Amino acid sequence: MGYLPPVNKLVPIGTIPTEQPSYPTQLLYCPKCHLAQLGLIVDPLILFPPEYPYTSGTTKVLRDNFADLYKESSQLLSLSRGDLIVDIGSNDGTLLSHFKSRHRVLGVTPEEIGRIAIKNGIPTIIDYFTPGVVKEIKNKYGKAKVITAANVFAHMENIHTVIEGIISLMDEKGVFISESHYLLPLLENVQYDTIYHEHIRYYSLLSLQGLLKKHGLEVFHVKNIPSHGGSIRVYAARKDDYPQNISVVNQLKKESNIVTNTAVLKEFSRKTMLSKLALSSMLLKIKKDNRHIYGISAPSRASTLINYVGLDENILDCVVEVKGSYKIGNCIPGTIIPILEEKKLIQDQPEYALLLSWHIANELMPKLVEKGFKGDFIIPLPKPKIIKNSTISPHLSHKS
């Protein structure tokens, strides 16, 4: 996918032009362990700066998902009040907030956003999940009944060291729960926009199962979840601690002849290229008529789509974010497309809104119509299409 900038290196609007780095973005596949992974690992200090602008609590899909995680894990694991729950990459503490009133909780995150969790009464270590931090946790809090890693497990460079730390921290019959963007919907829905340097690996259950098995962990339950356009929640424990659920067998059957098929992977590459050209063609027709296009929301995946397709401020006037977003007042990485508050969309009424968080279009479109947006919507993936405003019922937003 060429060279892409780090998706979280935001430059304030109006900054004097300066050199900005970009890195090769090439997805590789291993025929031995069936892992899909980026060919280059970028320094995590570049990818996850202290001022990291992402907060998981701003997305309803994630809030609902973490509520479901709490409910499911409580039922499966019979958690007691004294159990310690540790969340790796805890961000603003949204996941742990569901466990907080019923169990002991502890977050670990390297970003300053972790201080939001502390302010909300969730103990948080502002650091990476290193062997030193694991030792600190055991000395101060004891061992954990549950260790979670939601949308961070695929980001970590020294993954074997991380797993060793997790096992060291797990108490008797302790459980590790990971959530990762899932290779199957990535391939099926041409989600090339989720490929960026923060996401080092793109797990299938087969490759994840093989990785955990090397460390004596056994996958005993699996669930497909909607977050990030299609993710997989995986429960793992020491061998024979928990009976294996039929969900594991069924999921592996779904993957057969897909995640190990190089022809499927090559076709994904071709579909990615065709999708890029189709979106460019659609935008060309719109801009020929001198129409305006505003982007909706600035998740990390927006940076990949904008830079890969080659959009600039002449094509996309701006990108709007909900009030309170840390990204407002900056530019989309690698561009000078400004990120502005969502009210500008309603004030200016552009003819089109490009949904950069297209994977939650059914949640976003009714809300924007309800707020007064009168233009039409562009869904960029998997195949670009235009949704007429008149077909959207604002009342749907109450169900999302």
C-alpha positions as CSV (number, residue, x, y, z in Angstrom):
1,M,0.0,0.0,0.0
2,G,3.0,2.3,-0.6
3,Y,4.3,4.5,2.2
4,L,1.9,5.7,4.9
5,P,2.5,8.2,7.8
6,P,1.9,7.1,11.4
7,V,-1.8,7.5,12.0
8,N,-1.5,9.2,15.4
9,K,1.2,11.9,14.6
10,L,-1.2,14.9,14.4
11,V,0.0,18.3,13.3
12,P,-1.9,21.4,14.4
13,I,-3.9,23.3,11.8
14,G,-1.8,26.1,10.3
15,T,1.6,24.7,11.2
16,I,4.4,25.8,9.0
17,P,5.2,22.9,6.6
18,T,7.7,20.5,8.0
19,E,9.1,17.1,7.0
20,Q,6.8,14.2,8.0
21,P,7.9,10.6,8.0
22,S,6.2,7.8,6.1
23,Y,6.9,4.1,6.2
24,P,6.5,1.2,3.8
25,T,3.2,-0.6,4.4
26,Q,3.5,-4.2,3.1
27,L,1.4,-7.0,4.4
28,L,3.2,-10.4,4.5
29,Y,1.9,-13.9,5.0
30,C,3.8,-16.8,6.7
31,P,2.8,-20.2,5.2
32,K,4.1,-22.0,8.4
33,C,2.1,-20.3,11.1
34,H,-0.4,-18.6,8.8
35,L,0.1,-15.2,10.3
36,A,-0.4,-12.0,8.3
37,Q,1.9,-9.3,9.5
38,L,3.4,-6.0,8.4
39,G,6.9,-6.3,7.0
40,L,8.2,-3.3,9.0
41,I,7.9,-2.6,12.7
42,V,8.0,1.1,13.6
43,D,9.3,2.3,16.9
44,P,6.4,2.3,19.3
45,L,7.4,5.6,20.7
46,I,6.6,7.1,17.3
47,L,3.4,5.2,16.9
48,F,2.0,5.7,20.4
49,P,3.2,9.1,21.6
50,P,2.4,10.3,25.2
51,E,-0.2,12.7,23.7
52,Y,-1.9,9.7,21.9
53,P,-5.3,11.1,20.8
54,Y,-7.5,8.1,20.9
55,T,-10.1,7.5,23.6
56,S,-12.2,4.3,23.5
57,G,-15.0,5.8,25.5
58,T,-16.1,8.1,22.6
59,T,-17.4,5.1,20.5
60,K,-20.7,3.6,21.4
61,V,-19.9,0.3,19.7
62,L,-16.8,-0.1,21.9
63,R,-18.7,0.9,25.1
64,D,-21.4,-1.7,24.3
65,N,-18.8,-4.3,23.4
66,F,-17.0,-3.8,26.7
67,A,-20.3,-4.1,28.6
68,D,-20.8,-7.4,26.7
69,L,-17.3,-8.5,27.6
70,Y,-18.0,-8.0,31.3
71,K,-21.3,-9.9,31.1
72,E,-19.9,-12.8,29.1
73,S,-16.7,-13.2,31.2
74,S,-18.7,-13.0,34.5
75,Q,-21.0,-15.9,33.3
76,L,-18.2,-18.0,31.9
77,L,-15.6,-17.6,34.7
78,S,-17.8,-17.2,37.8
79,L,-15.8,-14.2,39.0
80,S,-15.8,-13.3,42.7
81,R,-15.5,-9.8,44.3
82,G,-11.9,-10.2,45.3
83,D,-10.7,-11.2,41.8
84,L,-8.2,-8.8,40.2
85,I,-8.9,-7.8,36.6
86,V,-5.9,-6.3,34.7
87,D,-6.4,-4.5,31.3
88,I,-3.3,-4.1,29.1
89,G,-3.6,-1.0,27.0
90,S,-6.4,0.3,29.2
91,N,-6.6,3.7,27.6
92,D,-9.2,5.9,29.3
93,G,-10.4,2.9,31.4
94,T,-13.7,2.3,29.5
95,L,-13.3,-1.5,29.6
96,L,-12.4,-1.6,33.3
97,S,-15.3,0.7,34.2
98,H,-17.6,-2.2,33.8
99,F,-15.7,-4.4,36.3
100,K,-14.9,-1.6,38.8
101,S,-17.8,-1.8,41.2
102,R,-17.6,-5.5,41.5
103,H,-14.0,-6.5,41.4
104,R,-10.5,-5.1,41.9
105,V,-9.2,-3.5,38.7
106,L,-5.9,-2.2,37.3
107,G,-5.1,-0.6,34.0
108,V,-1.7,-0.5,32.2
109,T,-1.2,2.0,29.4
110,P,1.7,4.1,28.2
111,E,-0.4,7.1,27.1
112,E,-1.2,10.2,29.2
113,I,-4.9,9.4,28.5
114,G,-4.6,6.8,31.3
115,R,-4.9,9.8,33.7
116,I,-8.5,10.1,32.7
117,A,-9.0,6.6,34.1
118,I,-7.2,7.5,37.3
119,K,-9.4,10.6,37.7
120,N,-12.4,8.3,37.4
121,G,-11.2,6.0,40.2
122,I,-9.5,3.3,38.1
123,P,-5.9,2.6,39.3
124,T,-3.7,2.8,36.2
125,I,0.1,2.3,35.7
126,I,1.3,4.8,33.0
127,D,3.8,2.5,31.3
128,Y,4.2,-0.3,28.8
129,F,3.4,-3.9,29.9
130,T,7.1,-4.9,30.5
131,P,8.6,-7.6,32.8
132,G,9.3,-4.8,35.3
133,V,5.7,-3.7,35.4
134,V,4.5,-7.3,35.8
135,K,6.8,-7.7,38.8
136,E,5.4,-4.4,40.2
137,I,1.8,-5.6,39.8
138,K,2.5,-8.9,41.5
139,N,4.2,-7.3,44.4
140,K,1.6,-4.6,45.0
141,Y,-1.7,-6.2,43.8
142,G,-1.0,-10.0,43.6
143,K,-1.9,-12.2,40.6
144,A,-4.8,-11.6,38.3
145,K,-7.9,-13.8,37.6
146,V,-8.5,-12.1,34.3
147,I,-6.1,-10.3,32.0
148,T,-7.6,-8.4,29.0
149,A,-6.0,-6.9,25.9
150,A,-8.6,-5.3,23.7
151,N,-7.3,-4.1,20.3
152,V,-3.7,-3.9,21.6
153,F,-2.5,-7.5,21.5
154,A,-1.8,-7.3,17.7
155,H,0.1,-4.1,18.2
156,M,2.9,-5.3,20.5
157,E,6.3,-5.9,19.1
158,N,7.9,-8.4,21.5
159,I,4.8,-10.6,21.6
160,H,6.5,-13.7,23.2
161,T,7.8,-11.6,26.1
162,V,4.3,-10.1,26.5
163,I,2.7,-13.6,26.7
164,E,5.3,-14.7,29.2
165,G,4.4,-11.7,31.3
166,I,0.7,-12.5,31.0
167,I,1.2,-16.1,32.2
168,S,3.4,-15.0,35.1
169,L,0.7,-12.6,36.2
170,M,-2.2,-15.2,35.9
171,D,-3.3,-16.8,39.1
172,E,-4.6,-20.4,39.4
173,K,-7.1,-20.9,36.7
174,G,-6.4,-17.4,35.4
175,V,-7.7,-16.4,32.0
176,F,-6.3,-14.2,29.2
177,I,-8.9,-12.5,27.0
178,S,-7.8,-10.9,23.8
179,E,-9.7,-8.9,21.2
180,S,-8.1,-8.3,17.9
181,H,-9.2,-7.1,14.5
182,Y,-10.0,-10.3,12.7
183,L,-8.4,-11.4,9.4
184,L,-11.6,-13.0,8.1
185,P,-13.8,-9.9,7.8
186,L,-10.7,-7.9,6.7
187,L,-10.4,-10.1,3.7
188,E,-14.1,-10.5,3.0
189,N,-15.0,-6.8,3.3
190,V,-11.8,-5.4,1.7
191,Q,-11.0,-3.5,4.9
192,Y,-7.6,-2.2,3.7
193,D,-8.1,0.9,5.8
194,T,-7.4,-1.1,9.0
195,I,-3.9,-1.8,7.7
196,Y,-1.4,0.6,9.4
197,H,1.8,0.4,11.4
198,E,0.1,0.3,14.8
199,H,-1.5,-2.9,13.7
200,I,1.5,-5.2,13.3
201,R,-0.4,-8.4,13.1
202,Y,-3.7,-9.5,11.6
203,Y,-4.7,-12.6,13.4
204,S,-6.9,-15.5,12.3
205,L,-8.0,-17.9,15.1
206,L,-5.7,-20.5,13.5
207,S,-2.6,-18.2,13.8
208,L,-3.5,-17.0,17.3
209,Q,-4.2,-20.5,18.6
210,G,-0.8,-21.6,17.3
211,L,1.0,-18.6,19.0
212,L,-0.7,-19.2,22.4
213,K,-0.1,-23.0,22.2
214,K,3.6,-22.4,22.0
215,H,3.3,-20.9,25.5
216,G,1.1,-23.7,27.0
217,L,-2.1,-21.7,26.6
218,E,-5.2,-23.3,25.2
219,V,-8.1,-21.4,23.5
220,F,-11.4,-22.5,25.1
221,H,-13.9,-20.0,23.9
222,V,-14.3,-17.6,20.9
223,K,-16.8,-14.9,19.9
224,N,-17.1,-12.7,16.8
225,I,-17.7,-9.1,17.9
226,P,-18.5,-6.0,15.8
227,S,-15.8,-3.6,17.0
228,H,-13.5,-2.1,14.4
229,G,-15.5,-3.6,11.6
230,G,-15.2,-7.2,12.7
231,S,-13.0,-8.5,15.6
232,I,-12.6,-11.8,17.4
233,R,-12.7,-12.2,21.2
234,V,-10.6,-15.2,22.4
235,Y,-10.4,-16.8,25.8
236,A,-7.3,-18.7,26.7
237,A,-6.0,-20.5,29.8
238,R,-3.5,-23.1,30.9
239,K,-4.1,-26.4,29.2
240,D,-7.1,-28.4,30.7
241,D,-8.1,-25.6,33.1
242,Y,-11.4,-25.0,31.1
243,P,-13.3,-27.3,28.7
244,Q,-13.1,-26.2,25.1
245,N,-16.3,-24.7,23.8
246,I,-17.8,-25.8,20.5
247,S,-17.3,-22.1,19.3
248,V,-13.6,-22.8,18.8
249,V,-14.3,-25.8,16.4
250,N,-16.9,-23.9,14.5
251,Q,-14.7,-20.8,14.1
252,L,-11.8,-22.9,12.7
253,K,-14.2,-24.4,10.2
254,K,-15.2,-21.0,9.0
255,E,-11.6,-20.1,8.4
256,S,-10.7,-23.3,6.5
257,N,-9.6,-22.7,2.9
258,I,-9.6,-18.9,3.4
259,V,-6.9,-17.7,5.8
260,T,-4.5,-20.3,4.5
261,N,-5.3,-19.8,0.9
262,T,-2.7,-17.7,-0.9
263,A,-5.1,-17.2,-3.9
264,V,-7.6,-15.5,-1.5
265,L,-4.9,-13.3,-0.1
266,K,-3.7,-12.3,-3.6
267,E,-7.3,-11.5,-4.6
268,F,-7.6,-9.3,-1.5
269,S,-4.6,-7.3,-2.9
270,R,-6.3,-6.9,-6.2
271,K,-9.7,-5.9,-4.7
272,T,-7.9,-3.3,-2.6
273,M,-6.5,-1.7,-5.7
274,L,-9.8,-1.8,-7.5
275,S,-11.6,-0.3,-4.5
276,K,-9.2,2.6,-4.5
277,L,-9.7,3.3,-8.2
278,A,-13.5,3.0,-7.8
279,L,-13.6,5.6,-5.0
280,S,-11.3,7.9,-7.0
281,S,-13.6,7.7,-9.9
282,M,-16.7,8.4,-7.8
283,L,-15.1,11.5,-6.2
284,L,-13.9,12.7,-9.7
285,K,-17.6,12.9,-10.8
286,I,-18.6,14.7,-7.7
287,K,-15.8,17.3,-7.8
288,K,-16.4,17.9,-11.6
289,D,-19.7,19.3,-10.5
290,N,-18.0,21.6,-7.9
291,R,-19.6,19.8,-5.0
292,H,-18.2,19.8,-1.5
293,I,-17.3,16.7,0.5
294,Y,-16.7,16.6,4.3
295,G,-15.2,13.6,6.0
296,I,-17.0,12.1,9.0
297,S,-14.9,11.1,12.0
298,A,-11.1,10.7,12.1
299,P,-10.4,7.2,13.4
300,S,-6.9,5.8,12.7
301,R,-8.3,3.9,9.7
302,A,-9.2,7.3,8.1
303,S,-5.6,8.2,7.7
304,T,-4.9,5.0,5.8
305,L,-7.8,5.5,3.4
306,I,-7.1,9.2,2.8
307,N,-3.3,8.6,2.2
308,Y,-3.7,5.4,0.2
309,V,-6.4,6.9,-2.1
310,G,-4.5,10.2,-2.3
311,L,-7.1,12.6,-1.0
312,D,-6.1,16.1,-0.1
313,E,-7.8,19.4,1.1
314,N,-9.0,20.1,-2.5
315,I,-11.0,16.9,-2.5
316,L,-12.0,16.6,1.1
317,D,-12.7,20.1,2.6
318,C,-12.3,18.9,6.1
319,V,-13.0,16.0,8.5
320,V,-15.4,16.5,11.4
321,E,-15.2,14.9,14.9
322,V,-17.7,14.9,17.8
323,K,-17.2,17.7,20.3
324,G,-14.5,16.9,22.9
325,S,-12.4,14.8,20.5
326,Y,-8.6,15.3,21.1
327,K,-8.1,15.3,17.3
328,I,-10.0,18.6,16.7
329,G,-7.7,21.4,15.7
330,N,-5.2,19.1,14.0
331,C,-4.8,17.8,10.5
332,I,-5.2,14.3,9.1
333,P,-1.7,12.7,9.2
334,G,0.3,13.3,5.9
335,T,-2.1,16.0,4.8
336,I,-3.3,19.5,5.7
337,I,-7.0,18.4,5.8
338,P,-8.3,20.0,8.9
339,I,-10.1,18.1,11.7
340,L,-13.0,20.3,12.9
341,E,-15.9,20.1,15.3
342,E,-19.0,18.3,14.0
343,K,-21.2,21.4,14.2
344,K,-19.4,22.7,11.1
345,L,-21.1,19.9,9.0
346,I,-24.5,21.2,10.1
347,Q,-23.6,24.8,9.6
348,D,-22.1,24.5,6.1
349,Q,-24.4,21.7,4.8
350,P,-21.9,20.2,2.1
351,E,-23.5,18.1,-0.6
352,Y,-21.7,14.9,0.6
353,A,-20.4,13.3,3.7
354,L,-17.7,10.7,3.3
355,L,-18.1,8.2,6.2
356,L,-14.5,7.4,7.2
357,S,-15.9,5.2,10.0
358,W,-18.0,3.4,7.4
359,H,-18.1,0.2,9.5
360,I,-20.5,1.9,11.9
361,A,-22.5,3.7,9.1
362,N,-25.8,2.4,10.5
363,E,-25.1,4.2,13.7
364,L,-23.7,7.4,12.3
365,M,-26.1,8.2,9.4
366,P,-29.3,8.4,11.4
367,K,-27.6,10.5,14.1
368,L,-26.3,13.0,11.5
369,V,-29.7,13.2,9.9
370,E,-31.3,13.7,13.3
371,K,-28.9,16.6,14.0
372,G,-29.9,18.3,10.7
373,F,-27.5,17.2,8.0
374,K,-29.3,17.3,4.6
375,G,-26.6,16.0,2.3
376,D,-26.0,12.5,1.0
377,F,-23.6,9.9,2.3
378,I,-20.6,8.2,0.7
379,I,-19.7,4.7,1.9
380,P,-16.1,4.1,0.7
381,L,-15.8,0.4,1.3
382,P,-15.9,-2.4,0.4
383,K,-17.4,-1.0,-2.9
384,P,-18.0,2.8,-2.9
385,K,-21.6,3.7,-3.0
386,I,-23.8,6.8,-2.3
387,I,-26.7,6.6,0.2
388,K,-29.4,9.2,-0.3
389,N,-30.3,11.3,2.8
390,S,-34.0,10.8,2.0
391,T,-33.6,7.0,2.6
392,I,-32.3,7.5,6.2
393,S,-34.7,7.6,9.1
394,P,-33.5,9.7,12.0
395,H,-35.5,7.6,14.4
396,L,-33.1,4.7,13.9
397,S,-30.5,6.5,16.0
398,H,-32.4,5.7,19.1
399,K,-31.9,2.0,18.5
400,S,-28.1,2.2,17.8
